[in-house]
Structures are given as structure tokens and as C-alpha cells.
Amino acid sequence: MAVAVFAPYIATHDPQQAILTDARQSPSGAHWFGTDRMGRDLFSRVVYGARTSLASTMALVVCIFTIGSLMGIVAGYSGGLVDTVIMRVSDMMVSFPGMALAIAMAGIMGPSITNAVIAITMVSWTKYARLARSLVLKIKHEDFVLAARISGGRHRHILWRYMFPAVVPTLVITAATDMGGMMLELAAFSFLGLGAQSTSIEWGYMLNQGRAYMQAAPWLMIFPGLAIFITVVIFNLLGDSLRDVLDPRDTGGAGQYTPLVVQLEKGIES
């Protein structure tokens, strides 16, 4: 993220400056990662590509998190017809192969990074909806929720005060863990020509451009691929760290901060 923010200070060349006489130069002191088929500095393009790749991944995760969480919380708390409709729609989306359905949607809407985000969101929100619904059902009939209803609490207040805080930690951990996978999916869309286009600097599209020169200029795929690999690994480690911090039931480093209620539950179970 720091590389994306400070890209103008890290890049050594203008990422859009094309010098055809320098096309496909191997890595050297002048061009650390070599140059692409248009003679543009690959290091600068990888640095600036962090902006597009991270921003689109963040937007995708936020969309999936928001839609899935709201749907799941409303379904679990409301029950009845609302729960049935939301869950049946979720079942319909799950019944199709997710990636194939997203590719079909992106193909219909047209190739762009925005349409790729929309297509993946439409097939990925169900996971968060099911998880949020199950978490809400666990506390829906707890005494403090019933007390809030009896005291005249509005449904909106109960949802915001009790239901949402109960599901956020688990969903945040899931979202942080999924960011690596979402980045890979967006890169795959760009690699297939359904995501970022030539006007954008994006790692997946850079892989697509370097595919034709895999043997003659392998650095065109090696360095963007390494950028994706390193970022995905970092996001996976971030998800594990957030789980240790936010999961009160974990027996690891966060155990000393376990709330009293959880300690009592563990004592009863033992």
C-alpha cells in the first residue's frame, strides 16, 4: 500500500512514456525490470500497477462485504419470507460455477475493471450473507436482545447496536483472508481481456501483454507475477494476524483479552 501511495517518488521513469527503440530490453541499470514491447519502463509500470490492482481489490472486497453482510443480517434477524427469499437467491447463485458465471456476466457487460468488480461481486456476496446470517441466528434469541425488544428498542437500533457488532469481527477476518483470492480473480479477468484495458496499468493486464513474449522476454511476466504473488501472500498473512487479534475465542496471542462472558462459557464447557 505504501508503494501505491508513494508511486511517483518510487518510479524511476514515466510509466506511460513509450520509446520504441528501447522495446523489450532486458533488466539493466537503466531499466531495473527491463522494458515492455512499447519501450516503457517495466519497474515503473509495476509500481504504478499497485495503485490499480490494490484499489480495485479493495473496492471489490468492500462491495462484497457490505452487500453480503447486510443481506445476511437482515435475513437472519427478520426470518420468515424475507429470510426465505434472500437465502433462495443465494442458493441460486451458489448452484452455478462462480468463476464461469462471473466471466459470462463480465462478457455481457463489456470488458472493464468496473464491470469485472460488479460481476465478481454478484457471485461472491453469498458467502458473507450465509456467514452473517448464521452468526445473527446464534444471538437472535439471547436475553439481551429480547430485553432490547421488550424495552421498546426499534429494529434498526437492535440491528446496529447488537447484530452488526456481533458479526463484524468474523466478517472482517474473512474479508482480509479473501483479499488475496479477490486480487487473483481480478488479475485473471484482466489476463483474459475482461478486466483492465490498455489505458490502465494493472498487473493482470501486464501478464496478458507479456504472454506473447514469454520465451523472448520472460521478464514481462516474471515481475508482474511476482508482484501479485507477494501481495497475495501478504494479504493471507494479514488475515491470519487479524484472526489472532479479533477472534476472542482464539487461544493464541489474543487470549489475554478474552471477554468475561467468553471465559465463563469456556468454564461451563470444561
C-alpha positions in Angstrom: 0.0 0.0 0.0 2.9 2.3 0.7 4.3 1.6 -2.8 0.9 2.5 -4.3 0.7 5.8 -2.3 4.3 6.9 -3.0 4.4 5.6 -6.5 5.5 8.9 -8.1 8.5 9.0 -5.7 9.5 5.3 -6.2 9.1 5.0 -10.0 12.2 5.8 -12.0 10.5 6.7 -15.3 7.2 7.8 -16.6 5.1 4.6 -16.8 3.3 5.8 -20.0 6.4 7.0 -21.8 6.9 4.8 -24.9 10.3 4.7 -26.6 10.1 2.1 -29.4 13.8 1.9 -29.8 14.1 0.6 -26.3 11.4 -2.1 -26.7 11.9 -5.4 -24.9 15.2 -4.5 -23.3 16.4 -6.9 -20.6 16.8 -5.8 -17.0 19.7 -3.4 -16.5 20.9 -0.4 -14.5 18.8 1.9 -16.7 15.7 -0.2 -16.5 15.7 -2.4 -13.4 12.9 -4.7 -14.6 13.6 -4.2 -18.3 11.1 -2.7 -20.8 7.9 -3.9 -22.4 7.0 -4.1 -26.1 6.4 -0.4 -26.3 9.7 0.5 -24.7 8.1 1.6 -21.4 10.0 1.0 -18.1 8.6 -2.1 -16.5 9.7 -1.3 -13.0 7.7 2.0 -13.1 4.7 0.2 -14.5 4.8 -2.5 -11.8 5.0 0.3 -9.2 2.1 2.2 -10.6 0.2 -1.0 -11.2 -0.1 -1.4 -7.5 -2.5 1.5 -7.4 -5.0 0.0 -9.9 -4.7 -3.6 -8.5 -5.0 -2.6 -4.9 -7.7 -0.1 -5.4 -9.9 -2.5 -7.5 -9.3 -5.3 -5.0 -10.3 -3.0 -2.0 -13.4 -1.9 -3.9 -14.3 -5.4 -4.7 -13.9 -6.6 -1.1 -15.8 -3.7 0.3 -18.7 -4.3 -2.1 -18.9 -8.0 -1.3 -18.6 -7.3 2.5 -21.3 -4.6 2.5 -23.9 -6.4 0.4 -23.3 -9.8 1.9 -23.3 -8.6 5.5 -26.5 -6.5 5.1 -28.3 -9.4 3.3 -27.2 -11.9 5.9 -28.1 -9.7 8.9 -31.5 -8.8 7.6 -32.3 -12.4 6.6 -31.2 -13.8 10.0 -33.0 -11.2 12.1 -36.2 -10.9 10.0 -36.8 -14.6 9.3 -39.9 -15.7 7.5 -40.5 -14.6 3.9 -37.5 -12.2 3.9 -35.1 -14.9 5.0 -36.6 -17.4 2.5 -36.3 -15.0 -0.4 -32.7 -14.0 0.3 -31.5 -17.5 1.0 -33.1 -18.9 -2.1 -31.5 -16.2 -4.2 -28.2 -17.2 -2.5 -28.8 -20.8 -3.3 -29.4 -19.9 -7.0 -26.1 -18.1 -7.2 -24.2 -20.9 -5.4 -25.7 -23.5 -7.8 -23.7 -22.0 -10.7 -19.9 -22.2 -11.0 -18.9 -18.9 -9.6 -16.0 -18.0 -11.9 -17.8 -19.2 -15.1 -20.9 -17.1 -14.1 -18.8 -14.0 -13.4 -17.0 -14.4 -16.7 -20.3 -14.6 -18.5 -21.6 -11.5 -16.7 -18.4 -9.5 -17.5 -18.6 -10.6 -21.1 -22.2 -9.4 -21.4 -21.5 -6.0 -19.7 -18.2 -5.4 -21.6 -14.6 -5.5 -20.7 -13.6 -3.0 -18.0 -12.2 -3.2 -14.4 -15.5 -1.8 -13.1 -17.6 -4.4 -14.8 -15.2 -7.1 -13.5 -15.7 -5.9 -10.0 -19.5 -5.9 -10.4 -19.5 -9.4 -11.9 -17.4 -10.9 -9.2 -19.5 -9.1 -6.5 -22.7 -10.6 -7.9 -21.4 -14.1 -7.5 -19.4 -13.8 -4.3 -21.7 -12.0 -1.8 -23.5 -15.2 -0.9 -20.6 -16.5 1.3 -20.8 -13.4 3.5 -24.6 -13.5 3.6 -24.6 -17.1 4.8 -21.9 -16.4 7.4 -23.6 -13.2 8.7 -27.0 -15.0 8.9 -25.6 -17.9 10.9 -23.9 -15.5 13.4 -27.1 -13.5 13.8 -29.2 -16.6 14.4 -26.8 -17.5 17.3 -27.6 -14.4 19.2 -31.1 -13.6 17.9 -32.8 -15.2 20.9 -30.3 -14.1 23.6 -31.6 -12.4 26.7 -30.1 -9.0 25.9 -31.7 -8.9 22.5 -35.1 -9.9 24.0 -34.6 -7.3 26.7 -34.0 -4.6 24.0 -37.2 -5.6 22.2 -39.2 -5.6 25.4 -37.9 -2.1 26.4 -39.1 -0.7 23.1 -36.0 -0.8 21.0 -36.5 -0.3 17.3 -35.4 -2.9 14.9 -32.9 -0.5 13.3 -31.4 0.2 16.8 -31.2 -3.5 17.6 -29.6 -4.3 14.2 -27.0 -1.6 14.6 -26.3 -1.9 18.3 -26.3 -5.7 18.8 -26.4 -7.7 15.5 -23.8 -5.7 13.5 -21.1 -5.7 16.2 -21.6 -9.4 16.7 -20.8 -10.3 13.0 -18.2 -7.7 12.2 -15.1 -9.4 13.6 -15.6 -12.7 11.9 -16.6 -11.0 8.6 -13.5 -8.7 8.7 -11.3 -11.7 9.2 -12.9 -13.4 6.3 -12.6 -10.3 4.1 -8.9 -9.8 4.9 -8.3 -13.5 4.1 -10.2 -13.3 0.9 -8.4 -10.2 -0.4 -5.6 -12.3 -1.9 -8.1 -14.5 -3.7 -10.1 -11.5 -5.0 -6.9 -10.0 -6.4 -6.1 -13.2 -8.2 -9.6 -13.3 -9.7 -9.4 -9.7 -10.9 -5.9 -10.4 -12.3 -7.4 -13.4 -14.1 -10.2 -11.3 -15.6 -7.6 -8.8 -16.9 -5.5 -11.6 -18.2 -8.5 -12.9 -20.2 -9.2 -9.4 -21.5 -12.3 -8.9 -19.5 -10.8 -6.6 -16.8 -8.4 -3.7 -17.2 -7.7 -2.4 -20.7 -4.8 -0.8 -22.4 -5.5 2.6 -20.8 -5.0 1.2 -17.4 -1.8 0.0 -15.7 -2.7 -3.3 -14.0 -0.7 -6.4 -13.1 -3.1 -8.9 -14.6 -3.2 -7.0 -17.9 0.6 -6.7 -17.9 0.7 -10.5 -17.7 -1.7 -10.7 -20.7 0.6 -8.3 -22.7 3.7 -10.3 -21.8 2.2 -13.7 -22.7 3.2 -13.4 -26.4 6.8 -12.8 -25.4 7.1 -15.5 -22.7 10.2 -17.0 -24.3 11.9 -14.0 -25.9 11.3 -11.6 -22.9 10.3 -13.6 -19.8 10.7 -10.6 -17.5 7.5 -9.2 -18.9 5.6 -11.9 -17.0 8.1 -12.6 -14.1 8.0 -9.2 -12.4 4.2 -8.6 -12.6 3.6 -12.2 -11.5 6.0 -11.7 -8.5 4.1 -8.5 -7.6 0.8 -10.4 -7.5 2.4 -13.3 -5.6 4.0 -11.2 -2.9 0.8 -9.1 -2.4 -1.4 -12.2 -2.1 0.9 -13.8 0.4 0.9 -10.5 2.5 -2.9 -10.4 2.5 -3.1 -14.0 3.6 -0.7 -13.3 6.5 -2.8 -10.2 7.3 -5.9 -12.3 7.5 -4.1 -14.7 9.9 -2.9 -11.8 12.1 -6.4 -10.3 12.2 -7.8 -13.6 13.3 -5.4 -13.7 16.2 -6.4 -10.2 17.2 -10.1 -10.1 16.6 -11.2 -13.6 17.4 -11.8 -13.7 21.2 -12.2 -17.5 21.2 -8.7 -18.0 19.9 -6.2 -19.4 22.4 -3.2 -17.6 20.9 -2.0 -14.1 21.5 -5.4 -12.6 21.9 -6.3 -14.9 24.8 -5.4 -12.4 27.5 -8.0 -10.1 26.1 -10.8 -12.6 26.2 -14.1 -11.0 27.5 -15.5 -12.3 30.7 -18.5 -13.8 29.0 -16.3 -16.0 26.8 -14.3 -17.0 29.8 -17.4 -18.1 31.6 -18.6 -20.0 28.5 -15.3 -21.9 28.4 -15.5 -22.7 32.1 -19.0 -24.1 31.7 -17.9 -26.2 28.7 -14.9 -27.6 30.6 
